[in-house]
Amino acid sequence: MIAGAMWFNSGILLFADAETDFRGTVPADSHTVLSKHYGASPGGASSVFILSEPGNRHVSEFHRCEEVLASIPPEDSTLERMREAVEKSLIDTGDEEVDFVALYSVKDRQYSLYRTTGTMLQEVVGYDCEGPAAPLGHRLMHDRYTAARSMDTLDLTHVLSIATETLDVIKATYPACGQCSEMIVMYANGHLSEVQHAVNESPQKQKTALTAVRRT
C-alpha cells in the first residue's frame, strides 16, 4: 500500500506497511523489507530493498539482485558498479510498481537511495514514498520533513516520528492497508539495523523501535 524512505543526519530510514498473519500478529519474517550484508560484517557492502505494494511480485527479482551483488568482489563494489548490477537484474514487468533500493559501497564508503522505474534506478534525495497510498503519504510527510531539514533537526528520532504517524493515518484511512509496519535503518557506515515489526505504533512502541534501531 505504501513504502517510504527518508534521509536523516546519519543514514536512511526505510519503512512500509505489511500484512499480519492469520492471528493478527507480527509475522516472524519480513514481507516487505529485504536486507543483506555482503562480505565481512561489519565492513562489507550492504543493500535494502523495500516493496511498496502487496503481493510481493518483485521478491524473487530482488533476491536475484542480491545474488548478483554478492558476486561483486569487495575491491570492485563501487556504488556505480552495484547500481549497474541491480539495473541489469531488474525485469520490466510493466506493472508500474515503484519500490526503493538503498545501497552501501565499501569501496567508496558511500551510500545512496534509489527508486525503481522499470529497470532503472533513479536517485532519491530527501524523502519519497510510493504505492497506492503515496498521495496521502506525501501530504502527511512533506511539511514536517521540509521544516526539520530547514532547521537541521533531521535526526533518527524525528524521521521515525514522521514515519510512524504517517503510517497510523494511512492505516486509519485505507482499510486495505497492512496493519503491520516494518522499518529498517541503513547508517552512513553501511551498518543495517534489524528490521523492526510493529502492529500498534503507540508512543511506547515508537520508543521501543527507536531504541532497537539504535542498538542493532
N, C-alpha and C positions, 0 to 999 in steps of 0.2 A: 504493500500500500504506500509506504514511504521509506526512503533511506536518505540520510543526510550526512554531511561532513563539515567540520569547522576547524580551520587553523586556529591555534592559540599560541601563546608566547613560547611554549617549549614542545610543541607537537601538533598532532591532528587527532581530534575526536571524531569517530565514525559511529553511526547508530542506525537502527532500523527497527520496525515492528516485526514481530514474528508470531506464529501460531503457538498456542499452548497445546499440550497433549489432551487426550480424552478425559483426563481427570481435572483439567483446568489448571494444571501446574506447569512450572517451567520445564521445558524438555532438557534431557541430560546433555544433548549435543546441539550446537548452534545450527539453526536452519538458514540463517541469512548472512552470517559472518564467517568467512574463510580466511584464516590467518596462518602464516607459516614462516619459520626461520630457515635459512639456507646456510650450510656450513657450520662453523663454530658459533655457539650461542653462549654468552654474548660475543659480539664481534663479527657476525656474519650479516649477509643481506637479509631482507625480510619483505613480506608483502601482505596486504589485506585486500580482500575482495568483498564488497557489500552488495547484496541483491536488493532491488527496490520493489519487486513485485512478487506475489505469492506464486507457488507452483515450481519454484526452483529450476526453471528451464535452463538456466545457464550454469548450474552447479558443475556438471561434467566438463563443460567448456573451461571453467575456471580451474578445475583440478588439472586439466591438460596444461593450462598456463603455468601452474605451479611446477609441474614436471619439467617443463622447458626451462623455467627459471632455475630449478635445482641443477640443471645440466651445465649452467654457465660457470666456468672457473672463477673463484673469488677475485683473481687478478684482472679479470675481464668484465666484472659485473658493474659497469658504469650505469648511470641512470638511463642513458640513451640506449645502451645495449639491452637493458631489461625492458624498456618501453617497446623497443622493436620486437623483442621476443614475445611479449604479450600480444601486440598487434598482429603478428603473424599467426598466433594461435587462436585468435578470435574468429568466429564464424558469423557472417551476416545472415541472421535468421529472418530479418525483415519484420520482426515483431515490435520494433520501436522501443523496447525496454532499454532504459538507461541505468547503468549501475556505476559504482565507484571503485576505483583501484588506487591504493596507496603503495608506493614502492620506496625502499631504502637501499641505497647503494653503498656497500662497504668500501668500494674503490674510491668513489667521490666523497664519501662521508656526507652525503646529502640525501634528502627525501623529497618526495613530491606527491601531489594528489591529482587524480585524473577522473574524468567521467567518460564512460564508453559511448561512442557514437558509431554504430555499426561495427566495423573492425578497427576503428581509430580510437586513440586515447587523446582526449582534449584536456589540457592542464586547467586546474581549478585553483584560483587564488581567493582567499577569504572564506566564504561558505557557499554551500549549494545544497539543494535537496531535489529528489526525483521520485517518480511514482505517481499514481493516480491522485494522491492527496498533496502533491507538491505545491499547487497554487496556494492552498491554505497554509502550508508549511512556510512558504516564503513570506506571507503576510505576518505570520507569528514571529519569525526569526529576524527579519531584515532590520527593523528599527533597533532592537536590543543589541544585535551583533554590531551594527554600524556605530552605535553610541559607545559601546565598550571599546571598540577598536580606536575610536577617535580620542578616548580618554586613556588609552594604553592600559586597560584593565582586563585584557583578554587572557585570563588565566584559566586553568582547568576547572576551577570551581564555577566560574562564570559560564563557560560553554556547556558544562554539564547541566547547569540550571536551565539554560535555554533549550537544550535537547529534551530534557525530561518534561518540561512544561509544554513544549510543542507536541510531544507525543501524547500527553494527557488530553489536550484539547482535540487532537485528531481522533483519538480513540473514542471520545465522547461524541464526536460529530459523525464519524463513519462507522456504522455497525460492522462492516466487513473488515475493519482494521484488526490486525492481530492483537491480542490482548497481552502479549509478552513483548518486552523491549530488550534489545541486545545492543551492547556498546563495547567499544574497544578503543584503546589509545595507541597510536604509533608515536613514540617520542623521537626527538631530534637525533638521538644516537642510534636509532633503529630498534630500540627495545620495544616489544609489544606487551601490553598488559594482557591479562587473561580476559576472555570475553565475559562480560557481566550480564546476567539474565535477571529480569525483574518483571513481575506481573503488576505490582502496585507501586507507583512512584510516589509514595508518601515522603514527607521530609526525612523520616528515618531511613527509608530506602535510598534516597539520594545521598545521604551521609555515608551509608554503607558502601554504595557504589563508588563514591569518591575515594573513600579510604582504600577500597580494593584496587582501583586502577592506579593509585599512587604506590601501593605496596608491591604489586606484582610486576 
